[in-house]
Amino acid sequence: MRRLRSRFTFAAIASLLVGLFPGAPVAAGDIHSHIECGVSRSLCAEVDDLEAFSSYVGHDEPSLLFYSNRPGSGNRMQYVLTLPTDPIVPTGIPTAAQSFNFQLHPAFWFGMAMCDTQSSPRPLGDPANPINPGLACTPDSDTNIHENPDPAAPDAMATHPGTAFMEMQFYPPGWTSWPAGVSCDANLWCAALNIDSLSIDYFHGTQQNKSCQNLVSIEPVNFAFITKSGIPHAPPSPVNSTVGTFTPNGATDLFMSSGDRVVVTLRDTAHGLRIDLDDVTNGQSGHMVASAANGFGQVQYEPNGSVCKNLPYDFHPEYSTSSELTRVPWAAHSYNIAFSDEIGHFDYCGHVSASGGCTSTEGAANDIEKSDSDDNFCMDASASLLIKVSGCLDTNSGFDGVPYLNVWPDGNPDHPTPIVFTSARTGAGFNIDYSRIAFEADLPRIEAPDVSPVNSCNRSTGDRCVKPPLTDDGVPADFYPFFSAANGYGAACAWAFGNDIPGHTVNDFGKLDQYGQFLRLTYPLFGGRGATTSRINDFRQVMNNPCTP
């Protein structure tokens, strides 16, 4: 908390921490705190439908998925990442033409489906007296694929093992500090291992008891910054996490510079998933194992009473391979092994109130208008670590914030450079390519009426589900970012995200058209005793992998 500037009012800090981390004190310490996905946290896994939350929180997550039938491709892979850079601002006060990584994305991440027997779709409950007995999750195994909508089938979705989703997240520098903000440092990137679970029993139509929801959220998150020693600097499990869990620690955590090349390695071990970040530019490295020994844990599912119990747990990858069938059955996206950029949050604010609201205007210089209902979790320029701008971090359901403007990486020095990463590679020596990829965007989910009344996407029929989305003025968003195959980044081919980059882009796959057609997925029906439903939550296009390192 010491990184939050003193001119950022005590009331505003307190309001933000209550909203984002209910139960958090306004001074770092060992008092319990947690990520509250049900209020508005931009870093949580996207859920399928509204029954998970009293107020839906949307996340715009354009994604690149990697598919392979090779055993191990669902639990062992490696990428080479080049962290993007920002425009130079000598005074800390940017020009109207400049944009920054913290405005485009509070985080980007590499993901993987994980076993969690206390998570949806049918959490186990008390291990000694299980609510849903016999639903084991065998790590690293495609026996966990249960996609059949027939409740009587041996591979019925009704018997799908409990599943969580892991996001290896990277956080941009230069704006307001964690835990209320998005940055760890004025100039350096940091990263954290997140594992999102969901405390809903779809079969019986129940949720985690309210006392426990208040303590850890209905979507509890295990969270640990990547450290140089591999030892978390505070408890990761949602039952035991503190403000220190979410406060960067420069003495222990791995920090990386913009432009650094980082080898990202994910692999299972005897005691859980291990992630290594090797910064080949500065020679430093960090790692983390999602193990009980490191303080990771499940939240015991108990729909009745007030129990909120931590169960020490080694989190292992769920599947052996990666395909259209290796899903998280409660998530809006269809992915397992994937890269995703978390966009759609930052918008400018003309005046930040003491409570963290926006009380005057919103929008960039050429589109200033009266602030509206999506201008929440706002922070004043005086709180920034480097770039002095005021802005809000709530879901930009009006689709008119900075991420929907044509200010993405495009070779312009006033814009950031792109996130660049190689295709995932698997195998014992991380030298085997994934044979197929998919472009996927969850626009139908976040265009639904519970997020965007202007769009009012009908996820049963696809009516009014569009790309790009409509702004709250009823016109198409100015821009929507896309993936491109590129050269000149230290590999024969690498992926770049944003816009076309002169001298680098080889193929942009039709830009916005790359996300393909409607994808209808099957989901467990809440309270349906094994029945299923289907919804259109995404656009997706699958193709042979055109970009190998």
C-alpha positions in Angstrom: 0.0 0.0 0.0 2.9 2.4 0.5 3.1 2.7 -3.3 -0.2 4.6 -3.4 0.6 8.3 -3.4 -0.4 10.2 -0.3 -2.4 12.7 -2.4 -4.7 9.9 -3.4 -7.3 10.3 -0.6 -7.7 7.9 2.2 -11.4 7.6 1.4 -10.8 6.7 -2.2 -8.3 4.0 -1.3 -10.7 2.6 1.3 -13.6 2.6 -1.2 -11.5 0.9 -3.9 -10.3 -1.8 -1.5 -13.7 -2.5 -0.2 -15.0 -2.8 -3.7 -12.2 -4.8 -5.2 -11.0 -6.6 -2.1 -13.8 -6.7 0.5 -12.5 -7.1 4.0 -9.2 -5.4 3.1 -7.7 -3.0 5.5 -6.2 0.3 4.2 -2.8 -0.6 5.5 -0.8 -3.7 4.4 -0.8 -6.5 7.0 -2.0 -9.9 7.8 -5.7 -9.2 7.9 -7.7 -11.3 5.5 -8.3 -10.0 2.0 -9.5 -11.6 -1.3 -10.2 -10.8 -5.0 -14.0 -10.2 -5.3 -14.9 -11.4 -8.8 -18.6 -10.7 -8.1 -18.2 -7.0 -7.7 -15.8 -5.9 -10.4 -12.3 -7.3 -10.7 -10.8 -7.2 -14.2 -8.6 -10.3 -13.6 -11.1 -13.1 -13.1 -12.1 -16.0 -15.4 -15.2 -15.3 -17.5 -18.2 -17.2 -16.4 -20.9 -18.6 -18.7 -24.0 -17.0 -17.2 -25.5 -14.7 -14.7 -26.5 -17.2 -12.0 -22.9 -17.0 -10.7 -23.2 -13.3 -9.7 -25.8 -10.9 -8.4 -24.3 -8.3 -10.7 -22.6 -9.6 -13.8 -19.0 -8.5 -14.5 -18.0 -8.8 -18.1 -14.4 -9.4 -19.4 -13.5 -8.8 -23.0 -10.8 -11.5 -23.7 -9.7 -12.0 -27.3 -7.8 -15.2 -27.3 -5.5 -17.5 -29.2 -6.0 -21.2 -28.5 -3.5 -24.0 -29.2 -4.7 -27.6 -30.1 -2.7 -30.8 -30.2 -3.6 -34.5 -29.8 -0.1 -35.3 -28.5 -0.1 -36.6 -24.9 1.3 -33.9 -22.6 0.1 -31.0 -24.7 -2.5 -30.2 -22.1 -0.1 -29.9 -19.3 3.4 -29.2 -20.6 4.4 -26.3 -22.9 6.7 -23.3 -23.4 6.4 -19.9 -25.0 8.9 -17.1 -25.7 7.4 -13.8 -24.8 8.6 -10.3 -25.6 7.2 -7.8 -23.1 5.8 -4.6 -24.9 7.2 -1.2 -24.4 5.5 2.2 -23.8 5.9 5.6 -25.4 8.4 7.9 -23.7 6.9 10.6 -21.5 9.8 12.7 -19.9 7.4 14.8 -17.8 5.0 12.1 -16.9 2.2 14.0 -18.5 1.3 12.3 -21.8 0.0 14.0 -25.0 -3.5 13.3 -26.2 -2.0 11.1 -29.0 -0.2 8.7 -26.7 -1.5 5.4 -25.3 0.0 3.0 -22.8 -0.2 -0.7 -21.9 -2.0 -0.1 -18.7 -4.8 1.5 -20.7 -5.1 -1.3 -23.2 -5.0 -4.2 -20.8 -4.7 -4.5 -17.0 -3.3 -7.9 -17.7 -2.6 -10.5 -20.3 -2.1 -14.2 -19.6 -1.3 -17.8 -20.6 -4.0 -20.2 -19.5 -4.7 -23.9 -18.7 -7.6 -25.9 -17.3 -6.9 -27.4 -13.8 -8.4 -30.1 -11.6 -10.3 -28.7 -8.6 -12.8 -31.2 -7.0 -14.3 -28.3 -4.9 -15.2 -26.3 -8.0 -18.0 -26.4 -10.5 -19.8 -28.0 -12.2 -20.3 -30.5 -9.3 -18.1 -29.7 -6.3 -17.3 -32.6 -4.0 -18.1 -30.8 -0.6 -16.9 -32.2 2.7 -14.4 -35.0 1.7 -15.7 -37.1 4.6 -19.3 -36.7 3.6 -19.4 -35.6 0.0 -22.3 -34.0 -1.7 -21.3 -35.4 -5.1 -19.4 -38.6 -4.3 -17.2 -40.4 -6.9 -16.5 -37.4 -9.1 -12.7 -37.5 -9.0 -10.4 -35.5 -11.3 -7.5 -37.5 -12.5 -4.6 -35.1 -13.2 -3.2 -34.9 -16.8 -5.9 -37.2 -18.2 -8.4 -37.0 -21.0 -10.7 -39.3 -19.0 -11.9 -35.9 -17.6 -13.5 -35.0 -20.9 -17.2 -35.3 -20.2 -19.0 -33.4 -23.0 -22.0 -35.6 -23.7 -25.3 -33.8 -23.1 -27.1 -37.1 -22.3 -27.2 -37.3 -18.5 -27.2 -41.1 -18.7 -24.1 -41.4 -20.8 -20.8 -42.5 -19.1 -19.2 -39.3 -20.4 -22.1 -37.1 -19.5 -21.5 -33.4 -18.7 -23.5 -34.2 -15.6 -20.5 -36.1 -14.2 -17.8 -33.7 -15.4 -15.0 -33.4 -12.7 -14.6 -30.2 -10.8 -12.6 -27.7 -12.9 -10.6 -24.5 -12.3 -8.8 -22.3 -14.7 -5.2 -21.1 -14.3 -4.1 -17.7 -15.7 -0.4 -16.9 -15.7 -0.9 -13.1 -15.7 1.5 -10.3 -16.5 0.8 -6.7 -15.2 1.9 -3.5 -17.0 3.9 -0.7 -15.3 3.3 3.0 -15.0 0.0 3.7 -13.4 -1.6 3.1 -10.0 -0.2 0.4 -7.8 -1.6 -3.0 -6.7 -3.8 -3.9 -5.0 -6.3 -1.2 -6.0 -4.5 -0.4 -9.3 -2.8 -2.5 -12.0 0.9 -1.8 -11.7 3.6 -3.2 -9.5 6.2 -0.5 -10.4 6.6 2.7 -12.3 8.8 1.0 -15.0 8.8 -2.7 -14.4 6.4 -5.5 -15.2 5.5 -8.2 -12.7 3.5 -11.5 -12.9 1.3 -13.7 -10.8 -0.1 -17.2 -10.9 -3.9 -17.1 -10.6 -6.2 -20.1 -10.3 -10.0 -19.3 -10.5 -12.5 -21.7 -9.2 -16.3 -21.5 -9.1 -18.4 -22.4 -6.0 -21.6 -23.5 -7.7 -23.2 -27.0 -7.9 -25.0 -26.9 -11.2 -26.5 -30.4 -10.7 -28.4 -29.5 -7.5 -28.8 -25.8 -8.2 -26.9 -24.5 -5.1 -24.2 -22.0 -4.4 -21.6 -21.7 -1.7 -23.0 -20.4 1.6 -23.2 -16.6 1.8 -20.8 -16.4 4.8 -18.1 -18.1 2.7 -19.0 -16.0 -0.4 -18.5 -12.9 1.7 -15.1 -14.1 2.8 -13.7 -15.5 -0.5 -16.2 -14.7 -3.3 -18.3 -17.2 -5.3 -15.3 -17.3 -7.7 -12.4 -17.8 -5.3 -8.9 -17.1 -6.6 -5.6 -18.6 -5.5 -3.1 -15.9 -6.2 0.7 -15.7 -5.9 3.2 -13.2 -7.4 6.0 -15.0 -9.2 9.0 -14.8 -6.8 12.7 -15.3 -7.4 12.8 -18.0 -4.7 9.6 -19.8 -5.7 8.2 -19.2 -2.2 5.1 -17.0 -2.0 5.6 -13.8 -0.1 2.1 -14.1 1.4 -0.6 -16.9 1.6 -2.1 -17.7 -1.9 -5.2 -19.5 -0.9 -8.4 -17.4 -0.9 -9.3 -18.5 2.7 -5.9 -17.4 4.0 -4.9 -14.6 1.7 -4.1 -11.1 3.1 -3.5 -7.7 1.7 0.1 -8.7 1.5 -0.9 -11.4 -0.9 -1.9 -8.7 -3.4 0.8 -6.2 -2.6 3.9 -6.4 -4.8 7.2 -6.9 -2.9 10.3 -5.7 -4.7 12.6 -7.7 -2.4 11.1 -11.1 -3.3 9.1 -10.8 -6.6 10.4 -11.1 -10.1 10.3 -7.8 -11.9 11.0 -7.5 -15.7 11.7 -4.6 -18.0 9.7 -3.6 -21.0 11.2 -5.2 -24.1 12.6 -8.1 -22.2 12.5 -11.6 -23.7 11.0 -14.1 -21.2 10.9 -17.9 -21.6 7.5 -19.0 -20.1 7.5 -22.7 -19.1 4.5 -24.5 -17.7 4.7 -28.2 -16.6 3.2 -30.5 -14.1 5.2 -31.8 -11.1 4.4 -34.3 -8.4 3.0 -31.5 -6.2 1.3 -29.3 -8.7 1.7 -27.1 -11.8 5.1 -25.3 -11.9 5.6 -22.1 -13.9 9.1 -20.8 -14.6 9.8 -17.3 -16.0 13.3 -17.0 -17.3 14.2 -13.4 -18.3 16.9 -14.0 -20.9 17.5 -10.2 -21.2 18.4 -9.5 -17.6 19.4 -13.0 -16.5 16.9 -13.2 -13.7 14.3 -15.9 -13.2 11.4 -16.7 -10.9 9.0 -19.6 -10.5 6.0 -20.9 -8.5 4.5 -24.3 -7.9 0.7 -24.4 -7.2 1.2 -26.7 -4.2 -0.2 -27.2 -0.8 3.3 -26.7 0.6 3.3 -23.3 -0.9 -0.1 -22.4 0.7 -2.4 -23.1 -2.2 -5.8 -24.5 -1.3 -9.3 -25.3 -2.2 -12.4 -23.8 -0.6 -14.5 -26.6 0.7 -18.0 -26.4 -0.9 -20.7 -26.1 1.7 -24.0 -24.6 0.5 -25.6 -24.7 4.0 -24.4 -23.1 7.2 -21.4 -20.8 7.4 -18.3 -23.1 6.9 -15.5 -21.5 4.9 -12.7 -24.0 5.2 -9.3 -24.1 3.4 -8.3 -27.6 2.1 -4.5 -27.6 1.3 -4.3 -28.8 -2.3 -1.8 -29.5 -5.1 -3.4 -28.0 -8.2 -2.6 -30.2 -11.3 -3.5 -29.7 -14.9 -6.7 -31.4 -15.8 -6.1 -32.8 -19.3 -3.5 -34.7 -21.3 -4.2 -33.0 -24.6 -5.7 -29.7 -25.8 -8.7 -29.7 -28.2 -12.2 -28.3 -28.6 -13.2 -30.9 -25.9 -10.8 -30.0 -23.1 -12.9 -27.2 -21.7 -13.8 -25.5 -18.4 -17.5 -26.4 -18.5 -18.6 -23.3 -16.5 -16.5 -20.7 -18.5 -17.7 -18.5 -21.3 -14.7 -19.3 -23.4 -14.0 -22.8 -24.8 -10.2 -22.8 -24.1 -7.7 -24.9 -22.3 -4.2 -24.0 -23.5 -4.4 -20.4 -24.6 -3.1 -16.9 -24.6 -5.6 -14.1 -23.9 -5.5 -10.4 -23.5 -7.8 -8.8 -20.9 -9.0 -5.6 -22.6 -12.1 -3.4 -22.2 -11.5 -1.6 -18.9 -9.7 1.7 -18.9 -11.5 4.9 -19.7 -10.5 8.5 -18.9 -12.2 10.4 -16.1 -12.4 14.1 -15.8 -12.8 14.2 -12.0 -12.3 11.3 -9.6 -14.4 11.6 -6.4 -13.2 10.7 -3.0 -15.1 7.5 -3.1 -13.5 6.4 -6.4 -16.3 7.4 -8.8 -16.2 9.6 -11.8 -18.3 12.7 -11.3 -17.8 14.8 -14.4 -16.8 13.5 -17.8 -15.4 10.4 -19.4 -13.6 9.7 -22.7 -10.5 10.6 -24.7 -9.9 14.1 -25.9 -11.8 13.8 -29.1 -14.8 12.1 -27.5 -15.5 13.6 -24.1 -19.0 13.1 -22.8 -20.8 12.9 -19.5 -19.7 10.1 -17.2 -22.0 7.2 -17.0 -22.7 3.9 -15.1 -19.6 2.0 -16.2 -17.2 4.7 -14.8 -16.3 3.0 -11.5 -13.2 2.0 -9.6 -11.5 5.3 -10.7 -8.2 6.6 -9.6 -6.8 10.1 -9.8 -3.6 11.0 -11.8 -1.9 12.0 -8.5 -2.0 8.3 -7.5 0.0 7.2 -10.5 3.5 5.8 -10.2 4.5 7.5 -13.5 2.0 8.4 -16.2 -0.3 11.2 -14.8 -3.7 10.4 -16.1 -7.0 9.9 -14.3 -9.1 6.9 -15.2 -11.6 4.1 -14.3 -11.1 0.3 -14.4 -14.6 -1.0 -14.4 -15.9 -3.1 -17.4 -16.3 -0.6 -20.3 -19.8 -1.8 -21.2 -20.2 1.2 -23.4 -17.3 0.0 -25.6 -15.9 3.5 -26.0 -12.9 3.4 -23.7 -9.2 3.4 -24.7 -9.1 -0.3 -25.7 -11.8 0.3 -28.3 -9.9 3.2 -30.0 -7.4 2.9 -32.8 -4.4 3.4 -30.4 -3.1 -0.2 -30.4 0.4 -1.1 -31.5 0.8 -0.2 -35.1 4.4 1.1 -35.4 3.5 4.6 -34.2 5.9 5.7 -31.5 3.0 7.3 -29.7 1.6 3.8 -29.2 3.0 0.8 -27.3 4.9 -2.0 -29.1 2.9 -5.2 -29.4 2.8 -8.2 -27.0 4.9 -10.7 -29.0 5.0 -14.5 -28.2 5.8 -17.7 -30.0 3.3 -20.5 -30.5 3.2 -22.9 -27.7 5.5 -25.9 -28.0 5.3 -29.2 -26.1 7.2 -32.4 -25.7 10.1 -33.4 -23.5 12.4 -30.8 -25.0 9.6 -28.3 -25.8 10.3 -28.8 -29.5 6.9 -30.1 -30.7 4.5 -27.7 -32.4 0.8 -27.6 -31.7 -0.9 -28.7 -35.0 -3.9 -26.3 -34.9 -4.9 -23.0 -33.4 -8.1 -21.0 -32.9 -8.9 -17.4 -32.7 -11.7 -16.8 -30.2 -13.5 -13.7 -28.8 -16.2 -13.8 -26.2 -18.1 -10.8 -27.6 -21.5 -12.4 -27.5 -21.2 -12.9 -23.8 -20.3 -9.3 -23.0 -22.8 -7.9 -25.5 -25.7 -9.6 -23.7 -28.3 -7.4 -22.1 -26.9 -8.0 -18.6 -23.7 -6.2 -19.7 -24.6 -4.1 -22.7 -28.3 -3.1 -23.1 -27.4 -1.2 -26.3 -26.1 -4.4 -28.0 -28.6 -6.8 -26.3 -27.1 -9.9 -27.9 -29.5 -12.8 -27.9 -27.2 -15.7 -27.1 -29.9 -18.3 -28.0 -30.3 -17.1 -31.6 -27.3 -14.9 -32.2 -29.4 -11.9 -33.1 -27.7 -8.5 -32.4 -24.4 -10.3 -31.6 -21.9 -8.4 -33.6 -18.2 -7.7 -34.1 -17.1 -5.0 -33.4 -19.5 -4.3 -30.6 -21.8 -1.2 -30.6 -20.9 1.7 -28.3 -23.4 3.2 -25.9 -24.1 5.7 -28.7 -25.3 2.8 -30.9 -22.4 2.9 -33.4 -19.7 0.3 -34.0 -16.6 0.7 -31.8 -13.8 2.5 -33.5 -11.4 -0.5 -33.3 -11.0 -4.0 -32.1 -7.5 -5.6 -31.7 -6.5 -8.8 -33.5 -3.7 -11.3 -33.7 -1.1 -11.4 -36.6 1.7 -13.6 -37.6 4.9 -11.6 -37.7 8.6 -11.9 -38.4 11.6 -10.0 -37.1 11.1 -10.7 -33.5 13.8 -13.3 -33.0 11.8 -16.2 -34.4 10.8 -17.5 -37.8 7.3 -16.6 -36.9 5.7 -15.1 -33.8 2.3 -13.8 -32.8 1.8 -10.1 -32.3 -1.4 -8.6 -30.8 -2.9 -5.2 -31.6 -2.9 -3.8 -35.1 -0.8 -4.4 -38.3 2.9 -3.6 -37.6 4.7 -2.2 -40.7 7.8 -4.3 -41.5 6.7 -7.2 -39.2 3.1 -8.3 -40.0 3.0 -11.2 -42.4 -0.6 -12.3 -42.1 -3.4 -10.6 -40.1 -6.0 -13.3 -41.0 -8.6 -10.8 -42.0 -8.2 -8.7 -38.9 -11.6 -8.7 -37.1 -12.8 -11.4 -39.3 -10.2 -13.8 -37.9 -12.5 -14.5 -34.9 -14.9 -16.4 -37.2 -18.5 -17.4 -36.7 -20.8 -18.0 -33.7 -19.7 -20.8 -31.4 -22.6 -22.6 -29.6 -21.4 -24.5 -26.5 -23.2 -26.9 -24.2 -23.3 -26.0 -20.5 -24.7 -27.7 -17.4 -28.2 -26.4 -16.5 -28.3 -24.8 -13.1 -30.6 -27.0 -10.9 -31.2 -29.3 -13.9 -30.1 -32.6 -12.2 -27.9 -33.3 -15.2 -29.8 -31.5 -17.9 -27.8 -29.2 -20.2 -28.4 -26.0 -22.1 -26.6 -24.3 -25.0 -25.5 -20.7 -25.6 -23.6 -18.6 -28.0 -20.9 -17.0 -25.9 -18.1 -16.7 -28.5 -16.9 -16.2 -32.0 -14.3 -18.8 -33.0 -12.3 -19.9 -36.1 -10.1 -23.0 -36.0 -7.3 -23.6 -38.5 -4.0 -25.4 -39.0 -1.2 -23.7 -37.1 0.3 -21.2 -39.5 3.0 -19.8 -37.2 5.7 -22.0 -35.8 8.9 -20.7 -34.2 
